[in-house]
Amino acid sequence: MPRAATKDRPRLHPRDREWLAASPFCLIATSDDTGACDVSPKGDPAGFVHVIDDTTIAIPERPGNRRADGFRNVLKKTRMWG
């Protein structure tokens, strides 16, 4: 389907930037080195996601359940690839 083929973009579209600026909530999905997945909710007042450039966004870490599973997964993957 044409719509499915165009939903994956290498860069943020202006509409993506508008959506990120208006959104008070998002979900971050990561996986560990065994492939086990984790999804962490993130939220703050609208605009909490900072667009750094067309391929990079920054999402603040807030106190929560103090598990930091997603953060650990990203660090593990970085060490695997780095």
KEDREN-20813 format. One record per residue: residue number from 1; chain; x, y, z of N, C-alpha, C in turn. Coordinates in steps of 0.1 Angstrom, whole numbers, plus 5000, padded with zeros to 4 digits. Example, Ala and Ser with C-alpha at 12.3 -4.5 7.8 and 13.67 -1.06 7.14 Angstrom:
BEGIN
<site 1; A; <5132; 4943; 5078>; <5123; 4955; 5078>; <5132; 4967; 5078>>,
<site 2; A; <5128; 4978; 5071>; <5137; 4989; 5071>; <5129; 5000; 5079>>,
END
This chain:
BEGIN
<site 1; A; <5008; 4988; 5000>; <5000; 5000; 5000>; <5009; 5013; 5000>>,
<site 2; A; <5006; 5022; 4992>; <5014; 5034; 4991>; <5015; 5042; 5005>>,
<site 3; A; <5005; 5042; 5013>; <5006; 5049; 5025>; <5015; 5043; 5035>>,
<site 4; A; <5015; 5029; 5035>; <5025; 5022; 5044>; <5039; 5024; 5039>>,
<site 5; A; <5041; 5025; 5026>; <5055; 5027; 5021>; <5061; 5040; 5024>>,
<site 6; A; <5052; 5050; 5026>; <5058; 5064; 5029>; <5058; 5067; 5044>>,
<site 7; A; <5054; 5058; 5053>; <5054; 5062; 5067>; <5067; 5061; 5074>>,
<site 8; A; <5077; 5055; 5067>; <5091; 5054; 5073>; <5099; 5065; 5066>>,
<site 9; A; <5103; 5075; 5073>; <5111; 5086; 5068>; <5124; 5087; 5075>>,
<site 10; A; <5135; 5090; 5068>; <5148; 5092; 5074>; <5150; 5105; 5082>>,
<site 11; A; <5141; 5114; 5080>; <5142; 5127; 5086>; <5129; 5132; 5091>>,
<site 12; A; <5129; 5141; 5101>; <5116; 5146; 5106>; <5110; 5155; 5095>>,
<site 13; A; <5097; 5153; 5093>; <5089; 5162; 5085>; <5084; 5174; 5093>>,
<site 14; A; <5081; 5185; 5087>; <5076; 5196; 5095>; <5064; 5193; 5104>>,
<site 15; A; <5056; 5184; 5099>; <5044; 5179; 5106>; <5048; 5171; 5119>>,
<site 16; A; <5059; 5164; 5118>; <5065; 5157; 5129>; <5069; 5166; 5140>>,
<site 17; A; <5075; 5177; 5136>; <5080; 5187; 5146>; <5068; 5194; 5153>>,
<site 18; A; <5057; 5197; 5145>; <5045; 5202; 5151>; <5039; 5192; 5161>>,
<site 19; A; <5038; 5180; 5157>; <5032; 5170; 5166>; <5040; 5168; 5179>>,
<site 20; A; <5054; 5168; 5178>; <5062; 5167; 5190>; <5061; 5179; 5199>>,
<site 21; A; <5059; 5191; 5193>; <5058; 5203; 5201>; <5044; 5203; 5208>>,
<site 22; A; <5034; 5197; 5203>; <5021; 5197; 5209>; <5018; 5185; 5219>>,
<site 23; A; <5026; 5175; 5218>; <5024; 5163; 5225>; <5028; 5163; 5240>>,
<site 24; A; <5020; 5159; 5249>; <5024; 5159; 5263>; <5028; 5145; 5268>>,
<site 25; A; <5028; 5135; 5258>; <5030; 5121; 5262>; <5036; 5114; 5250>>,
<site 26; A; <5045; 5104; 5253>; <5051; 5095; 5243>; <5055; 5082; 5250>>,
<site 27; A; <5057; 5072; 5242>; <5062; 5059; 5247>; <5076; 5057; 5240>>,
<site 28; A; <5085; 5052; 5248>; <5099; 5049; 5243>; <5100; 5034; 5243>>,
<site 29; A; <5102; 5027; 5232>; <5104; 5013; 5232>; <5119; 5010; 5229>>,
<site 30; A; <5125; 5001; 5237>; <5138; 4996; 5235>; <5139; 4981; 5237>>,
<site 31; A; <5150; 4975; 5233>; <5152; 4961; 5236>; <5166; 4959; 5242>>,
<site 32; A; <5167; 4948; 5250>; <5180; 4945; 5255>; <5188; 4936; 5246>>,
<site 33; A; <5199; 4931; 5251>; <5208; 4923; 5242>; <5203; 4910; 5239>>,
<site 34; A; <5192; 4905; 5246>; <5186; 4892; 5243>; <5174; 4894; 5234>>,
<site 35; A; <5170; 4907; 5231>; <5158; 4910; 5223>; <5145; 4912; 5231>>,
<site 36; A; <5146; 4911; 5244>; <5134; 4914; 5253>; <5131; 4929; 5252>>,
<site 37; A; <5119; 4932; 5250>; <5114; 4946; 5248>; <5110; 4952; 5261>>,
<site 38; A; <5111; 4966; 5261>; <5106; 4974; 5273>; <5100; 4986; 5267>>,
<site 39; A; <5089; 4990; 5272>; <5082; 5003; 5267>; <5080; 5012; 5280>>,
<site 40; A; <5086; 5024; 5279>; <5085; 5033; 5290>; <5077; 5045; 5286>>,
<site 41; A; <5067; 5049; 5294>; <5059; 5061; 5292>; <5067; 5073; 5296>>,
<site 42; A; <5066; 5084; 5288>; <5073; 5097; 5292>; <5063; 5108; 5290>>,
<site 43; A; <5063; 5117; 5298>; <5053; 5128; 5297>; <5057; 5140; 5305>>,
<site 44; A; <5052; 5151; 5301>; <5054; 5164; 5307>; <5045; 5174; 5300>>,
<site 45; A; <5045; 5187; 5304>; <5037; 5196; 5295>; <5041; 5196; 5281>>,
<site 46; A; <5032; 5198; 5272>; <5035; 5199; 5258>; <5048; 5206; 5255>>,
<site 47; A; <5056; 5201; 5246>; <5068; 5207; 5242>; <5080; 5201; 5250>>,
<site 48; A; <5078; 5191; 5258>; <5089; 5185; 5266>; <5099; 5178; 5257>>,
<site 49; A; <5095; 5174; 5245>; <5105; 5167; 5236>; <5112; 5178; 5228>>,
<site 50; A; <5125; 5178; 5229>; <5133; 5188; 5222>; <5138; 5183; 5209>>,
<site 51; A; <5136; 5190; 5198>; <5141; 5186; 5185>; <5155; 5192; 5183>>,
<site 52; A; <5165; 5184; 5182>; <5179; 5189; 5181>; <5182; 5192; 5166>>,
<site 53; A; <5178; 5183; 5157>; <5179; 5185; 5143>; <5170; 5175; 5136>>,
<site 54; A; <5170; 5174; 5123>; <5160; 5166; 5116>; <5161; 5151; 5118>>,
<site 55; A; <5171; 5146; 5125>; <5173; 5132; 5128>; <5174; 5129; 5143>>,
<site 56; A; <5174; 5139; 5151>; <5177; 5137; 5165>; <5167; 5144; 5174>>,
<site 57; A; <5161; 5137; 5184>; <5153; 5144; 5194>; <5158; 5140; 5208>>,
<site 58; A; <5155; 5148; 5217>; <5159; 5146; 5231>; <5147; 5145; 5240>>,
<site 59; A; <5146; 5135; 5248>; <5134; 5133; 5257>; <5140; 5132; 5271>>,
<site 60; A; <5135; 5141; 5280>; <5141; 5142; 5293>; <5137; 5129; 5301>>,
<site 61; A; <5146; 5125; 5310>; <5143; 5114; 5320>; <5138; 5121; 5332>>,
<site 62; A; <5127; 5116; 5337>; <5121; 5121; 5349>; <5121; 5110; 5360>>,
<site 63; A; <5121; 5114; 5373>; <5119; 5104; 5383>; <5106; 5096; 5382>>,
<site 64; A; <5107; 5083; 5383>; <5095; 5075; 5382>; <5097; 5063; 5390>>,
<site 65; A; <5097; 5051; 5384>; <5098; 5039; 5392>; <5113; 5035; 5395>>,
<site 66; A; <5122; 5043; 5391>; <5137; 5042; 5393>; <5143; 5029; 5387>>,
<site 67; A; <5137; 5024; 5376>; <5142; 5012; 5370>; <5152; 5016; 5359>>,
<site 68; A; <5149; 5025; 5351>; <5158; 5030; 5340>; <5161; 5018; 5330>>,
<site 69; A; <5151; 5010; 5327>; <5154; 4999; 5318>; <5157; 5003; 5304>>,
<site 70; A; <5150; 5013; 5299>; <5153; 5018; 5285>; <5167; 5024; 5285>>,
<site 71; A; <5171; 5031; 5295>; <5184; 5038; 5295>; <5195; 5027; 5295>>,
<site 72; A; <5193; 5017; 5303>; <5203; 5006; 5303>; <5203; 4999; 5289>>,
<site 73; A; <5192; 4997; 5283>; <5192; 4990; 5270>; <5199; 4998; 5260>>,
<site 74; A; <5198; 5011; 5260>; <5205; 5020; 5250>; <5220; 5019; 5253>>,
<site 75; A; <5224; 5020; 5265>; <5238; 5019; 5269>; <5244; 5005; 5264>>,
<site 76; A; <5237; 4994; 5267>; <5242; 4981; 5262>; <5243; 4980; 5247>>,
<site 77; A; <5234; 4986; 5240>; <5234; 4985; 5225>; <5246; 4994; 5220>>,
<site 78; A; <5248; 5005; 5227>; <5259; 5014; 5223>; <5272; 5007; 5225>>,
<site 79; A; <5274; 5000; 5236>; <5286; 4993; 5238>; <5288; 4981; 5228>>,
<site 80; A; <5277; 4975; 5224>; <5278; 4964; 5215>; <5282; 4969; 5201>>,
<site 81; A; <5277; 4981; 5197>; <5280; 4986; 5184>; <5293; 4995; 5183>>,
<site 82; A; <5297; 5000; 5195>; <5307; 5010; 5196>; <5320; 5004; 5196>>,
END
